[in-house]
């Protein structure tokens, strides 16, 4: 059973870069596409982007210019950087996994981490 | 972009009743690419249904999915107390690659 755990600052200042890391345990990092999904407080879900173990990426056009994703297979970690944040980027951020042969949905989710953008 | 619309926004029902949740897409969605999730307060979403009608591992048989084209349905045959939650549909396909509906809240009447 794949388990995911996010880590990173819970508070980021406006105009700075939000950085989060997701660690994969009890599963193979090479068997999945790894996505970031966010949920503003009291609102719905927005897919941010995914990265594969080989480093190929795809991201939401609405965020693409501000997103950098990376993967470290030796540490079984993948990361998200979102630059030039504003209050609108305040959200619970989830990392999630989609099977390599079943990219179409998210099998596994981390518990989520709240990131607040505020000075 | 494929926009998903869910109705109703809130569904107020009693335990034991049948819940029927609708998800409508702005363009046709392949039946392989439509999924449903359940989210309880303070928790991550949990995959319920994928490929329109396949239950994810460990999901009770009271949850079923159906539909095609632009109209999809999640049915909970008899609501259990733990089923009161928010339900999201999600599609895979066009750019952006994944989009979610706004959710339907099933609450206790």
Interface residues (C-beta under 8 A of the other chain):
Chain A: X35 X44 X45 X46 X47 X50 X58 X59 X60 X61 X62 X94 X96 X102 X103 X104 X105 X106 X107 X109 X110 X111 X112
Chain B: X32 X33 X35 X37 X43 X44 X45 X46 X47 X50 X51 X56 X88 X90 X92 X95 X96 X97 X98 X99 X100 X101 X102 X103
